[in-house]
Every structure is written in C-alpha cells, then in structure tokens.
Amino acid sequence: MFTQRAKGLYGLVLTGQIVLSLLLFAGWAAVTVLTELLDDPYFLQQYGIYALLVVIALIVEAATRPEKIHQILTPDLVEKERLARRQILFVLGFLVLFLVAAKDKTVSRTFLVGYIPSLYALLLASHYFVPIHLSRIFFDGSREERILLVSFGEEPEHRLRLFLEWMRTKAALGLRIEGFLSATRPPQIEGRQEEIAWLGDCGQLEAILRTRTIQMVVLTGIPPDEPTLREIPLQCERHGARLLIVSDLSEKLHHPLTYFTDGGYQFIALREEPLENPLNRLMKRMVDVLMASIALILVLPLSCLVVWLLQRRQSPGPLFFHQERTGLRGERFYMLKFRTMRSDPEPATLQTSHGDPRLYPAGAWLRRYSLDEVPQFWNVLRGEMSIVGPRPHFTVHDETFAPFINSYRIRAAIKPGITGLAQVRGHRGAVHTESDLVKRVESDLFYLENWSLTLDFVIMLKTAWQMLSPMRTAY
C-alpha cells in the first residue's frame, strides 16, 4: 500500500542525508584540518567521534520527528526549511553536549563554523530536491498506481473533494486517480484544473475492473447491504486490485480515532496516550526527579530568602501558601506556592485578575515572572506533579468547568504540571469566557495524545523564555 511506499521513500532520503553529511564532513575536515589529521592519530580519532555524533543526531531526530512521512512528501518550502532547522539543532545539540562533557579542545572552530551552515544548506536542498527525484525513479512507469474511487455515500462531491486533496499530498508516491464511481454524477467542482472522470454508478465496479487497468480500489463509503459489501473484496481480488476502505466513523462520531489490534481483536479508541507506556512514564519521571532535585538544591533556598525579605517588608505572614488542587485521576493534593497575596485575602478560589488588590506589590511581580511557582518542584519530587503537564485547577473550578466541555476531565489522565502546552501558547491567567477554557483544554488534550520528551523540552525552553519576557496574559 501507499504507506509502505512513503516509509521507503522516507528511509531512502534519510540514508542519503547521512551519506552526504559524512562526505561533507570529510570535505570540510580536509580543507581545514587535514595536516593535523595526518600528523596526529588522536585528532583523527576525535574527528571520527564527531562524525559519528552527526549520524546519531540525524537518526535520533528522524526517530522522534512527529508526522515524519507527511513532512517528507510536502512540497511546502517553509516546511522543508523547518525540517532542516530541526535537524541542524539536533546536530548542534549533540556536538555541544560532547564538547562540554568531554571538555574537548581538539575540534577546530573554523571547521565547525564552516561545516554547520554548509550542513544546513545540504539538508534543506536534500529535503527539497531528493524526494521528488527518488519518486520518479521508483514510482513512475510500471510502478504507478492507478486508483478507482468508489463512493456509496450520499455526498459524492464531498468525498471527491477530500480525495482530490489527499491525492495532492500523495502524488510523489506515483498514485493517480483513474476515475470514480458514485450513485450520481456530482456537479462540476469549482477551481479544479484537471478533470476526474465519472465512470458510472457503483454497480459498474466489476465491469471497470475488467476493462481498465486498476491497481487499487478506494472505497469511500460502505454499501448499505451486506451482500454487496461482501462481494466488493471478491471482485477486487479476481481482477488483481488492492482494496482500501476509508473509515468515516470519526466523521460520524465527530471525534478523531485511533485503531489498534490486540489478541486478534480490532479496537477503536478516541485517542492515543503515549504516557500509558510505562517506559515513557519512567523516562518522564526520571527527568522530573533530576530537574526538581537541581531546582530544590540550587534555586529554592535563595528564592526563599529573597521572597521572605520582600514579604517581611510589604506583607508579613507565611512564606508559603498551600492550595488544594486536582491531580492525577482526580486525586486531591496540596500545591505549594510562594504567598503572593496579603495574609487576609478574599477566598483563594477567586481567580486572580490584572491589578488584583489582594496582591502585595512584590507578589504581583512574582506572579508575572512565574517565580511563585518555584516551590512546586517539591510537589514534583513527591510525585504529585510533573514539570510539564496540564495546570491543576482548584477542585471547585473543576466542578464549574466540567459541564462546559465534555472532555474536560480527560486532563486528569496525566499528572498536572508546573508549566504546560496551554501556558506557553498564551492560554493562562483567569478564565473569563468559554473560549478561554476550550483553548486550554484543547492544548492539554493535544499534549496528552502527542507526548514526547522532545515536546517536554520544547515546552520547558519556551517557559524559560517567557519567564524572561512575560506574555500579556501573565498575572
């Protein structure tokens, strides 16, 4: 099927990039440090390590890249540049980590200054030119797949629009629509330069397969009667055509779905959850414990002293403030924060607003730069929170918010975080409208369904930047 073609093309492009990167590495080394390499075997060994790190970085980037197959096929130059930039950041990261960890001084700065920009240009050019040339070599001519669309649905025009768009993203794989069958001829689709032939109603399927060369039949709508449904695979098999059935269940349920097989049974779920994998949870927990320990040892003591001095001057009272929040699976815990309000404020469950009179001056500053959250590293170390995850709400707010969004309580399937995807997207502060809540929950569910260590690190870096340059919604 076309997914195997895409995987193969993706692997070929990556292999070519690795080979070209090594050739470029050898070329720049010959230009800048050839004498040292020939005179001292140690230099040759060290440069060999750097070349190996470049290969490892490219492989790791490819293995952790989301939507890898779609991205390698897109004709969008902006997307190609983003891919090349992501790869070069991985390469730089691996090289810098090794330089710092090994305290190595053998590598020439002149070599790196020339190699890194050249590698970026090479990767960008390979993304833009290589896939199309490889697809012409492997998928043109006798390997071209001619596709017949068959729609038993009531909206053939809608189906045709969807699959013409799909075809545009798969053209590099040698897929071409021969025509389509539907109950009625759809009206002319505006804006289409090419004509897709209507070959008749669905009852003409076997006649079309017999008289035309069709390699794949794409069934975009299930026939209403069971005998016809059973007959379609038999017809395709008789004439050597592959059958691909498009599920419209997600459209009917108005929710994206994920499919998997276990023990011979086929299951359909509403979402994928990477953190149900115990290995993923272990890796995330290890990062949490490491970073929380560093913060508690290096950051919290000094922070406590500074905040205590500010409070003593502006609002004497307890250093910390404990708030009951909802955590993993709805369990309640007490979240620790630096106190930013006066010691006799209004009810703490009242959402903070811009210019809130309950805040003492330094407390408003602490909140704006998110410094009041530092004590929560203790909650992370205790296992009640993670560094990255959905922000925990007051328990009373959970009861208030849940009726507005059906999927609101799904947030509790993972640990709450000190920071999260919603926060770095700017969805923070008080919830004033239902739209504010929807955007936060959408970000939290995206994080739940697409978690990766890379995503966690990206969110951490964005959070660090926003602490230096707070967003408008930070208060």
C-alpha positions as CSV (number, residue, x, y, z in Angstrom):
1,M,0.0,0.0,0.0
2,F,1.0,3.7,-0.3
3,T,2.1,3.8,3.4
4,Q,4.9,1.3,2.6
5,R,6.0,3.5,-0.4
6,A,6.1,6.5,1.9
7,K,8.1,4.7,4.6
8,G,10.6,3.5,1.9
9,L,11.0,7.0,0.5
10,Y,11.5,8.4,3.9
11,G,14.2,5.9,4.7
12,L,16.0,6.5,1.4
13,V,16.0,10.3,2.0
14,L,17.4,9.8,5.5
15,T,20.1,7.4,4.3
16,G,21.1,9.8,1.5
17,Q,21.3,12.7,4.0
18,I,23.6,10.7,6.3
19,V,25.9,9.7,3.4
20,L,26.0,13.3,2.1
21,S,26.6,14.7,5.7
22,L,29.6,12.4,6.1
23,L,31.0,13.3,2.7
24,L,30.6,17.0,3.6
25,F,32.2,16.4,7.0
26,A,35.2,14.7,5.3
27,G,35.5,17.5,2.8
28,W,35.5,20.3,5.4
29,A,37.9,18.4,7.5
30,A,40.3,18.0,4.5
31,V,40.1,21.7,3.8
32,T,40.6,23.0,7.4
33,V,42.5,20.4,9.5
34,L,44.0,17.9,7.0
35,T,47.6,18.5,8.3
36,E,46.6,17.8,12.0
37,L,44.6,14.7,11.0
38,L,47.6,13.2,9.1
39,D,50.2,14.1,11.8
40,D,48.3,13.0,14.9
41,P,46.2,9.8,15.1
42,Y,44.4,11.3,18.2
43,F,43.0,14.1,16.0
44,L,41.7,11.6,13.5
45,Q,40.0,9.6,16.3
46,Q,38.3,12.7,17.8
47,Y,37.0,13.9,14.4
48,G,35.7,10.3,13.9
49,I,33.7,10.7,17.1
50,Y,32.2,14.0,15.8
51,A,31.3,12.4,12.5
52,L,29.6,9.6,14.4
53,L,27.7,12.1,16.6
54,V,26.4,13.8,13.4
55,V,25.0,10.4,12.2
56,I,23.5,9.6,15.6
57,A,21.9,13.1,15.8
58,L,20.2,12.7,12.4
59,I,18.9,9.2,13.3
60,V,17.6,10.4,16.7
61,E,15.9,13.4,15.1
62,A,14.2,11.2,12.5
63,A,13.1,8.7,15.1
64,T,11.5,11.4,17.2
65,R,10.0,13.5,14.4
66,P,6.2,13.7,14.5
67,E,4.3,13.2,11.2
68,K,7.6,12.1,9.6
69,I,6.0,10.6,6.4
70,H,3.8,13.5,5.7
71,Q,6.6,16.1,6.2
72,I,9.0,14.3,3.8
73,L,6.4,14.5,1.0
74,T,5.1,18.0,1.4
75,P,6.1,20.4,-1.4
76,D,6.0,23.4,1.0
77,L,9.4,25.1,1.1
78,V,8.6,26.6,4.6
79,E,8.0,23.1,5.9
80,K,11.2,21.8,4.3
81,E,13.2,24.7,6.0
82,R,11.6,23.8,9.4
83,L,12.7,20.2,9.0
84,A,16.3,21.2,8.1
85,R,16.4,23.6,11.0
86,R,15.2,20.9,13.4
87,Q,17.9,18.5,12.1
88,I,20.7,21.1,12.5
89,L,19.6,21.9,16.0
90,F,19.8,18.2,16.9
91,V,23.3,18.0,15.4
92,L,24.4,21.1,17.2
93,G,22.9,19.8,20.5
94,F,24.8,16.5,20.2
95,L,28.1,18.2,19.3
96,V,27.9,20.8,22.1
97,L,26.9,18.2,24.7
98,F,30.0,16.2,23.8
99,L,32.2,19.3,23.7
100,V,31.1,20.3,27.2
101,A,31.0,16.8,28.7
102,A,34.4,15.7,27.3
103,K,36.0,19.2,27.6
104,D,37.4,18.5,24.2
105,K,39.6,21.2,22.6
106,T,40.7,19.3,19.5
107,V,37.9,20.3,17.2
108,S,38.7,23.3,15.1
109,R,36.3,26.2,15.5
110,T,37.0,27.1,11.9
111,F,35.8,23.7,10.9
112,L,32.6,24.0,12.8
113,V,31.8,27.5,11.6
114,G,32.1,26.2,8.0
115,Y,30.5,22.8,8.4
116,I,27.3,23.6,10.3
117,P,26.0,26.2,7.8
118,S,27.0,24.0,4.9
119,L,25.2,21.0,6.5
120,Y,22.1,23.1,7.0
121,A,22.1,24.1,3.3
122,L,22.7,20.5,2.3
123,L,19.8,19.2,4.4
124,L,17.5,21.9,3.1
125,A,18.4,21.1,-0.6
126,S,18.1,17.4,0.0
127,H,14.6,17.8,1.5
128,Y,13.5,19.9,-1.4
129,F,15.0,18.0,-4.4
130,V,15.7,14.4,-3.4
131,P,12.2,13.1,-2.6
132,I,10.8,14.1,-6.0
133,H,13.7,12.6,-7.9
134,L,13.6,9.4,-5.9
135,S,9.8,9.1,-6.5
136,R,10.4,9.4,-10.3
137,I,13.0,6.7,-10.2
138,F,10.9,4.2,-8.1
139,F,7.3,5.1,-8.8
140,D,7.0,6.2,-12.4
141,G,6.1,4.0,-15.3
142,S,5.2,0.4,-14.4
143,R,5.1,1.2,-10.7
144,E,2.5,3.9,-11.0
145,E,-0.7,3.0,-9.1
146,R,-4.0,3.8,-10.8
147,I,-6.8,4.3,-8.3
148,L,-10.5,3.9,-8.7
149,L,-12.6,5.8,-6.1
150,V,-15.9,4.1,-5.2
151,S,-18.4,6.0,-3.1
152,F,-21.7,4.6,-1.8
153,G,-22.2,7.6,0.4
154,E,-24.8,10.3,-0.1
155,E,-22.2,13.1,-0.6
156,P,-20.1,12.1,-3.6
157,E,-19.0,15.7,-4.2
158,H,-17.8,16.0,-0.6
159,R,-15.9,12.7,-0.9
160,L,-14.3,13.7,-4.2
161,R,-13.1,17.0,-2.8
162,L,-11.5,15.2,0.2
163,F,-9.7,12.6,-2.0
164,L,-8.5,15.1,-4.6
165,E,-6.8,17.0,-1.7
166,W,-5.4,13.7,-0.4
167,M,-4.1,12.9,-3.9
168,R,-2.1,16.2,-4.0
169,T,-0.2,15.1,-0.9
170,K,0.5,11.6,-2.3
171,A,1.4,12.4,-5.9
172,A,5.1,11.8,-5.2
173,L,4.2,8.2,-4.5
174,G,3.1,7.5,-8.0
175,L,-0.7,7.5,-7.2
176,R,-3.1,8.6,-9.9
177,I,-6.9,8.6,-9.9
178,E,-8.3,6.9,-12.9
179,G,-11.9,7.8,-12.2
180,F,-14.7,7.4,-9.7
181,L,-17.9,5.6,-9.3
182,S,-20.9,7.0,-7.4
183,A,-24.7,6.8,-7.3
184,T,-25.0,10.2,-9.1
185,R,-22.7,12.4,-11.1
186,P,-21.6,15.2,-8.8
187,P,-21.7,18.8,-10.0
188,Q,-18.5,20.3,-11.5
189,I,-16.1,21.2,-8.7
190,E,-15.1,24.8,-8.9
191,G,-11.4,25.7,-9.1
192,R,-10.3,22.3,-10.4
193,Q,-8.0,22.4,-13.4
194,E,-7.9,18.7,-14.0
195,E,-11.0,16.6,-14.8
196,I,-11.6,13.4,-12.7
197,A,-13.7,11.1,-14.9
198,W,-17.1,9.9,-13.6
199,L,-17.3,6.3,-14.8
200,G,-20.8,5.5,-13.7
201,D,-22.6,4.2,-10.7
202,C,-21.2,1.7,-8.1
203,G,-22.8,-1.2,-9.9
204,Q,-20.2,-0.8,-12.7
205,L,-17.3,-1.8,-10.4
206,E,-16.6,-5.2,-11.9
207,A,-17.0,-4.0,-15.5
208,I,-14.5,-1.2,-14.9
209,L,-12.0,-3.6,-13.3
210,R,-12.4,-5.9,-16.2
211,T,-11.9,-3.3,-18.9
212,R,-9.4,-0.9,-17.3
213,T,-6.0,-1.4,-15.6
214,I,-6.7,-0.6,-11.9
215,Q,-4.2,-1.4,-9.2
216,M,-6.2,0.0,-6.2
217,V,-9.8,0.5,-5.3
218,V,-10.5,3.0,-2.6
219,L,-14.0,2.5,-1.0
220,T,-15.0,5.9,0.4
221,G,-18.4,4.8,1.6
222,I,-19.7,1.5,2.9
223,P,-22.6,-0.1,0.8
224,P,-25.9,-0.3,2.7
225,D,-26.5,-4.0,2.2
226,E,-24.2,-6.8,3.5
227,P,-24.2,-8.9,0.2
228,T,-22.7,-6.0,-1.8
229,L,-20.1,-5.4,0.9
230,R,-19.0,-9.0,0.8
231,E,-18.9,-9.0,-3.0
232,I,-16.6,-6.0,-3.4
233,P,-13.4,-7.7,-1.9
234,L,-14.1,-10.7,-4.1
235,Q,-14.3,-8.5,-7.3
236,C,-11.1,-6.7,-6.4
237,E,-9.3,-10.0,-5.7
238,R,-10.5,-11.5,-9.0
239,H,-9.0,-8.7,-11.0
240,G,-5.8,-8.2,-9.0
241,A,-6.7,-4.8,-7.5
242,R,-5.9,-3.9,-3.9
243,L,-8.8,-2.7,-1.8
244,L,-8.5,0.2,0.6
245,I,-11.6,1.1,2.8
246,V,-11.8,4.5,4.2
247,S,-13.5,4.6,7.7
248,D,-15.9,7.5,8.2
249,L,-16.6,6.5,11.8
250,S,-14.6,9.5,13.1
251,E,-16.7,11.8,11.0
252,K,-19.9,10.3,12.3
253,L,-18.7,10.5,15.9
254,H,-17.3,14.0,15.3
255,H,-14.1,12.9,17.0
256,P,-10.7,11.7,15.8
257,L,-10.0,8.0,16.4
258,T,-7.0,5.6,16.8
259,Y,-7.1,2.0,15.7
260,F,-5.1,-1.0,17.2
261,T,-5.2,-4.8,17.2
262,D,-4.6,-7.0,20.3
263,G,-5.1,-10.7,20.6
264,G,-6.8,-11.0,17.3
265,Y,-9.4,-8.3,18.2
266,Q,-9.6,-4.9,16.5
267,F,-10.2,-1.9,18.7
268,I,-11.1,1.7,18.1
269,A,-10.2,4.3,20.7
270,L,-10.9,8.0,20.8
271,R,-7.2,8.9,21.4
272,E,-3.6,7.6,21.6
273,E,-2.0,8.1,25.1
274,P,1.8,7.7,25.0
275,L,2.1,8.1,28.7
276,E,0.2,4.8,29.3
277,N,3.5,3.2,28.2
278,P,5.4,2.5,31.5
279,L,8.8,3.1,29.8
280,N,7.6,6.6,28.7
281,R,6.3,7.3,32.2
282,L,9.7,6.2,33.7
283,M,11.7,8.5,31.4
284,K,9.4,11.4,32.2
285,R,9.7,10.7,35.9
286,M,13.5,10.5,35.7
287,V,13.6,13.9,34.0
288,D,11.2,15.3,36.7
289,V,13.3,14.0,39.6
290,L,16.6,15.2,38.1
291,M,15.4,18.7,37.3
292,A,13.3,19.1,40.5
293,S,16.3,18.0,42.6
294,I,18.6,20.6,40.9
295,A,16.0,23.3,41.4
296,L,15.4,22.5,45.1
297,I,19.1,22.5,45.8
298,L,20.2,25.4,43.7
299,V,17.2,27.7,43.2
300,L,14.7,27.2,46.1
301,P,16.9,28.3,49.1
302,L,17.9,31.6,47.5
303,S,14.3,32.1,46.3
304,C,13.0,31.6,49.8
305,L,15.4,34.2,51.2
306,V,14.5,36.8,48.6
307,V,10.8,36.2,48.9
308,W,10.8,36.2,52.7
309,L,12.6,39.6,52.7
310,L,10.1,41.0,50.3
311,Q,7.2,39.7,52.3
312,R,8.6,41.0,55.6
313,R,8.8,44.5,54.1
314,Q,5.5,44.5,52.2
315,S,3.2,41.9,53.6
316,P,4.3,39.9,56.7
317,G,2.9,36.5,57.1
318,P,3.6,32.9,56.0
319,L,6.2,32.3,53.3
320,F,4.3,29.6,51.5
321,F,0.7,29.2,50.5
322,H,-1.0,25.8,50.2
323,Q,-3.8,25.3,47.7
324,E,-5.9,22.2,47.3
325,R,-5.8,21.2,43.6
326,T,-7.0,18.3,41.5
327,G,-4.2,15.9,40.4
328,L,-3.8,12.6,38.6
329,R,-7.1,10.7,38.2
330,G,-9.0,13.4,40.2
331,E,-7.0,12.8,43.4
332,R,-6.6,15.9,45.5
333,F,-3.3,17.3,46.7
334,Y,-2.0,20.5,48.2
335,M,0.1,22.5,45.8
336,L,2.9,24.7,47.2
337,K,3.5,28.3,46.1
338,F,5.1,31.4,47.5
339,R,2.5,33.5,49.0
340,T,1.7,36.5,46.7
341,M,-1.4,37.8,48.4
342,R,-1.9,39.6,51.7
343,S,-2.3,37.3,54.7
344,D,-6.1,38.0,54.9
345,P,-7.2,37.9,51.3
346,E,-10.7,37.1,49.9
347,P,-11.4,33.5,49.2
348,A,-8.4,32.0,47.4
349,T,-10.6,30.2,44.9
350,L,-11.5,33.6,43.4
351,Q,-9.5,33.8,40.1
352,T,-6.7,36.4,40.1
353,S,-7.2,39.3,37.7
354,H,-5.0,42.1,36.4
355,G,-4.4,44.7,39.1
356,D,-5.9,42.3,41.7
357,P,-6.0,44.3,45.1
358,R,-5.3,41.1,47.0
359,L,-1.7,41.1,45.7
360,Y,1.0,42.9,47.5
361,P,3.4,44.8,45.0
362,A,6.2,42.2,45.1
363,G,3.6,39.4,44.9
364,A,2.3,40.8,41.6
365,W,5.9,40.8,40.3
366,L,6.5,37.2,41.4
367,R,3.3,36.1,39.7
368,R,4.1,37.9,36.5
369,Y,7.5,36.2,36.2
370,S,6.1,32.9,37.5
371,L,8.6,32.9,40.3
372,D,5.8,32.0,42.8
373,E,5.7,28.5,41.2
374,V,9.3,27.6,42.3
375,P,8.1,25.7,45.4
376,Q,6.1,23.3,43.2
377,F,9.3,21.5,42.4
378,W,8.7,19.9,45.9
379,N,5.3,18.6,44.6
380,V,7.2,17.2,41.6
381,L,9.7,15.4,43.8
382,R,6.8,14.0,45.8
383,G,5.2,12.6,42.7
384,E,2.1,14.8,42.9
385,M,3.0,16.9,39.9
386,S,5.3,16.8,36.8
387,I,7.3,19.6,35.4
388,V,5.2,19.6,32.2
389,G,1.5,18.8,32.1
390,P,-1.9,20.4,32.4
391,R,-2.1,23.1,35.0
392,P,-4.0,21.9,38.0
393,H,-7.2,23.8,38.8
394,F,-9.0,24.4,42.1
395,T,-11.3,21.5,42.9
396,V,-14.3,23.9,42.9
397,H,-13.3,25.2,39.5
398,D,-13.2,21.6,38.1
399,E,-16.8,21.2,39.1
400,T,-17.6,24.6,37.5
401,F,-15.7,24.0,34.2
402,A,-16.5,20.3,33.6
403,P,-20.1,20.9,32.4
404,F,-19.0,23.2,29.6
405,I,-16.6,20.7,27.9
406,N,-17.3,17.0,27.7
407,S,-13.6,16.1,27.5
408,Y,-12.6,18.4,30.4
409,R,-12.0,15.6,32.9
410,I,-9.7,13.7,30.5
411,R,-7.0,16.2,31.5
412,A,-6.7,14.2,34.8
413,A,-5.4,11.1,32.9
414,I,-1.9,12.5,33.4
415,K,-0.1,14.4,36.2
416,P,-0.6,18.1,36.3
417,G,2.4,20.3,35.6
418,I,4.3,23.4,36.8
419,T,4.0,24.5,33.1
420,G,2.2,23.1,30.1
421,L,1.5,23.5,26.4
422,A,-1.5,25.7,27.1
423,Q,0.6,28.1,29.1
424,V,3.3,28.5,26.5
425,R,0.6,29.1,23.9
426,G,-0.6,32.0,26.0
427,H,-3.7,30.4,27.5
428,R,-3.0,31.3,31.1
429,G,-4.4,33.6,33.8
430,A,-8.1,33.8,34.7
431,V,-10.7,32.0,32.6
432,H,-13.2,34.8,31.5
433,T,-15.0,33.1,28.6
434,E,-15.9,29.6,27.5
435,S,-13.5,30.1,24.6
436,D,-10.6,30.6,27.1
437,L,-11.4,27.3,28.7
438,V,-11.8,25.5,25.3
439,K,-8.4,26.6,24.1
440,R,-6.7,25.4,27.3
441,V,-8.4,22.0,27.2
442,E,-7.6,21.5,23.5
443,S,-3.9,22.2,24.3
444,D,-4.0,19.8,27.3
445,L,-5.6,17.0,25.2
446,F,-3.1,17.6,22.4
447,Y,-0.3,17.2,24.9
448,L,-1.8,14.0,26.3
449,E,-2.2,12.5,22.8
450,N,1.2,13.6,21.4
451,W,3.5,13.5,24.4
452,S,7.2,13.0,23.8
453,L,10.4,14.0,25.7
454,T,11.2,16.4,22.8
455,L,7.8,18.1,23.3
456,D,8.5,18.4,27.1
457,F,11.9,20.0,26.5
458,V,10.4,22.4,23.9
459,I,7.8,23.5,26.4
460,M,10.5,23.9,29.1
461,L,12.6,26.1,26.9
462,K,9.6,28.2,25.9
463,T,8.6,28.6,29.6
464,A,12.2,29.8,30.4
465,W,12.0,32.3,27.6
466,Q,8.6,33.5,28.8
467,M,9.9,34.0,32.3
468,L,12.4,36.5,30.9
469,S,9.8,38.1,28.6
470,P,6.3,37.5,30.2
471,M,3.3,37.3,27.9
472,R,0.4,39.7,28.2
473,T,-1.7,37.1,29.9
474,A,0.8,36.6,32.7
475,Y,-0.5,38.0,36.0
